[in-house]
Amino acid sequence: MRSRIIWTTVASGAALIGIGLAHFSLTALQEPGPLETRIANLAKHFVIRLASRHGIPPPPVDTRASVEVGGTHFGLDCSICHGVDGRAKTPSGQWMYPRAADLTTKRVQSYSDQELFWIIKNGIRFTGMPAFGKVETADNIWGLVNYVRRLPSTNTSGLPGRIDSFRSRHTATPAKENRQTTVQIQTATAAPNHVFTNGRARFSLIEP
């Protein structure tokens, strides 16, 4: 009798899981439900609060300069999803799952500075939030934190110009590095062309 009850329970559970999977969809087009959003936000905030208690470096002393740097890096790193104004009205931000956060809302602004630093540095799994800890310095991450703090009252109209200026200063390369040298290696049979560009080789299947 006990064995029959166990097998009935297992079979019922498997049937419920099967029904759930039959109606489950991986599409990102659907809007997250209110219950799902509420539970996810509570769990996320709790975990981030615990994780951010240790290992956060002190913020830079010059807050004003930090905000300026943060604004430029925000345009380069964050605006594609969160928008230049932080309100996440871009196509990328509106159609990821869950949706990119509006950084001007009370929910986002309720995070402490250390929590925001942790989020930007480490990212958040199962969302579209990437980790910048390997690509940005601690000072730059603090700049992003300080800039996000000022988004609700910041005039972002001049940000695109600052982004273009930053890109032009940091992506310019000497002309000699852009040179391309083509070396053809011929043996008894036709060999692929080896094209060397900036120290890296790519191969062409066109015979010499």
C-alpha positions as CSV (number, residue, x, y, z in Angstrom):
1,M,0.0,0.0,0.0
2,R,2.8,2.4,0.9
3,S,4.6,1.6,-2.3
4,R,1.5,2.3,-4.3
5,I,1.1,5.7,-2.7
6,I,4.7,6.6,-3.4
7,W,4.4,5.6,-7.1
8,T,1.1,7.5,-7.4
9,T,2.8,10.6,-6.0
10,V,5.7,10.3,-8.3
11,A,3.5,9.8,-11.3
12,S,1.3,12.7,-10.4
13,G,4.4,14.9,-10.0
14,A,5.8,13.8,-13.3
15,A,2.4,14.5,-15.0
16,L,2.3,18.0,-13.5
17,I,5.8,18.8,-14.6
18,G,5.0,17.5,-18.1
19,I,1.9,19.8,-18.2
20,G,4.0,22.7,-17.0
21,L,6.7,22.1,-19.6
22,A,4.1,21.8,-22.3
23,H,2.9,25.3,-21.6
24,F,6.4,26.7,-20.8
25,S,8.0,29.0,-23.4
26,L,11.5,30.4,-23.7
27,T,10.4,33.5,-25.6
28,A,11.5,36.9,-24.4
29,L,8.5,38.6,-26.0
30,Q,6.2,38.0,-23.1
31,E,6.1,40.6,-20.3
32,P,7.3,39.2,-17.0
33,G,4.4,38.6,-14.7
34,P,4.0,40.7,-11.5
35,L,4.5,37.7,-9.1
36,E,7.6,36.6,-11.0
37,T,9.0,40.1,-11.0
38,R,8.2,40.7,-7.3
39,I,9.9,37.4,-6.2
40,A,12.9,38.0,-8.5
41,N,13.4,41.5,-7.2
42,L,13.2,40.5,-3.6
43,A,15.6,37.6,-4.0
44,K,18.0,39.7,-6.1
45,H,18.1,42.6,-3.6
46,F,18.7,40.2,-0.7
47,V,21.6,38.4,-2.4
48,I,23.2,41.6,-3.6
49,R,22.9,43.2,-0.1
50,L,24.8,40.2,1.4
51,A,27.4,40.0,-1.4
52,S,28.3,43.7,-1.4
53,R,29.2,43.8,2.3
54,H,32.8,42.9,1.5
55,G,35.4,43.6,-1.1
56,I,34.2,46.9,-2.3
57,P,37.0,49.5,-2.7
58,P,36.6,53.1,-1.4
59,P,35.1,55.6,-3.8
60,P,37.3,58.3,-5.4
61,V,37.7,61.6,-3.5
62,D,36.8,63.9,-6.4
63,T,33.2,63.0,-6.9
64,R,32.6,65.7,-9.6
65,A,35.4,64.3,-11.8
66,S,34.1,60.8,-11.2
67,V,30.7,61.8,-12.4
68,E,32.2,63.2,-15.6
69,V,34.1,60.0,-16.3
70,G,31.1,57.9,-15.4
71,G,28.9,59.8,-17.9
72,T,31.2,59.0,-20.7
73,H,31.6,55.4,-19.8
74,F,27.8,55.1,-19.3
75,G,27.3,56.2,-22.9
76,L,29.9,53.6,-24.1
77,D,28.9,50.7,-21.9
78,C,25.3,51.1,-20.7
79,S,23.3,53.3,-23.1
80,I,22.7,50.6,-25.6
81,C,20.3,48.9,-23.2
82,H,19.5,51.5,-20.6
83,G,19.3,54.5,-23.0
84,V,21.3,57.7,-22.8
85,D,18.8,59.0,-20.1
86,G,18.9,55.7,-18.2
87,R,15.2,55.0,-18.7
88,A,15.7,51.8,-20.8
89,K,13.6,52.9,-23.8
90,T,15.9,51.3,-26.4
91,P,14.9,48.3,-28.4
92,S,17.6,46.2,-26.7
93,G,16.5,47.2,-23.3
94,Q,12.7,46.8,-24.0
95,W,12.9,43.3,-25.5
96,M,15.4,41.5,-23.2
97,Y,14.0,39.2,-20.5
98,P,13.7,40.5,-17.9
99,R,13.5,44.1,-19.3
100,A,16.4,46.4,-18.7
101,A,15.9,48.4,-15.6
102,D,14.9,52.1,-15.6
103,L,17.8,53.5,-13.6
104,T,15.9,56.5,-12.5
105,T,13.2,54.6,-10.6
106,K,13.0,54.4,-6.8
107,R,13.7,50.7,-6.9
108,V,17.1,51.1,-8.5
109,Q,17.9,54.2,-6.6
110,S,17.2,52.4,-3.4
111,Y,20.3,50.3,-3.8
112,S,23.3,51.5,-1.8
113,D,26.4,52.8,-3.6
114,Q,28.2,49.6,-2.6
115,E,25.4,47.5,-4.0
116,L,25.4,49.4,-7.3
117,F,29.2,49.0,-7.5
118,W,28.7,45.2,-6.9
119,I,26.1,45.0,-9.6
120,I,28.1,46.8,-12.2
121,K,31.3,44.9,-11.4
122,N,29.8,41.4,-11.2
123,G,26.7,41.6,-13.4
124,I,23.6,39.5,-12.6
125,R,23.0,36.0,-13.8
126,F,19.9,35.1,-15.8
127,T,19.4,38.7,-16.9
128,G,20.9,40.9,-19.6
129,M,23.2,42.7,-17.0
130,P,26.8,42.0,-18.0
131,A,29.8,42.1,-15.6
132,F,32.3,44.9,-16.1
133,G,34.8,43.9,-13.5
134,K,37.2,42.6,-16.1
135,V,36.9,45.5,-18.5
136,E,36.6,48.6,-16.3
137,T,38.8,49.8,-13.4
138,A,37.4,50.3,-10.0
139,D,37.5,54.1,-10.5
140,N,35.5,53.8,-13.7
141,I,32.9,51.6,-12.0
142,W,32.6,54.1,-9.2
143,G,32.2,56.8,-11.9
144,L,29.2,54.8,-13.3
145,V,27.8,54.5,-9.8
146,N,28.1,58.2,-9.2
147,Y,26.6,59.0,-12.6
148,V,23.6,56.6,-12.1
149,R,22.9,58.4,-8.8
150,R,22.5,61.7,-10.7
151,L,20.5,60.3,-13.7
152,P,17.0,61.3,-12.3
153,S,18.1,65.0,-12.4
154,T,20.8,64.9,-15.1
155,N,20.6,66.7,-18.5
156,T,22.0,64.1,-20.9
157,S,21.7,66.1,-24.1
158,G,25.5,66.7,-24.3
159,L,26.4,63.0,-23.6
160,P,26.6,61.9,-27.3
161,G,29.2,64.5,-28.1
162,R,31.3,63.5,-25.1
163,I,31.1,59.8,-26.2
164,D,32.3,60.7,-29.7
165,S,35.2,62.7,-28.3
166,F,36.2,59.8,-26.0
167,R,36.1,57.3,-28.8
168,S,38.2,59.5,-31.1
169,R,40.8,59.9,-28.4
170,H,41.0,56.2,-27.4
171,T,40.6,54.4,-30.7
172,A,43.0,56.4,-32.9
173,T,45.9,54.2,-34.0
174,P,49.1,55.1,-35.9
175,A,48.9,54.8,-39.6
176,K,51.8,52.3,-39.7
177,E,49.7,49.8,-37.5
178,N,47.0,49.8,-40.2
179,R,49.2,48.6,-42.9
180,Q,48.4,45.3,-44.4
181,T,51.1,43.0,-45.7
182,T,50.3,40.0,-48.0
183,V,52.7,37.1,-48.1
184,Q,52.2,34.4,-50.7
185,I,53.8,31.1,-49.9
186,Q,54.1,28.8,-52.9
187,T,55.1,25.2,-52.8
188,A,54.9,22.3,-55.3
189,T,51.1,22.6,-54.9
190,A,49.2,25.8,-54.6
191,A,49.1,27.0,-51.0
192,P,46.6,29.4,-49.4
193,N,47.5,33.0,-49.2
194,H,48.5,34.2,-45.7
195,V,47.3,37.7,-45.0
196,F,48.9,39.4,-42.0
197,T,46.9,42.3,-40.5
198,N,48.2,44.0,-37.3
199,G,50.2,41.0,-36.4
200,R,47.4,38.5,-36.9
201,A,47.1,36.1,-39.8
202,R,44.0,35.2,-41.7
203,F,43.8,32.8,-44.5
204,S,42.4,33.1,-48.0
205,L,41.4,30.0,-50.0
206,I,42.1,31.8,-53.2
207,E,45.1,30.2,-54.9
208,P,48.0,32.5,-55.9
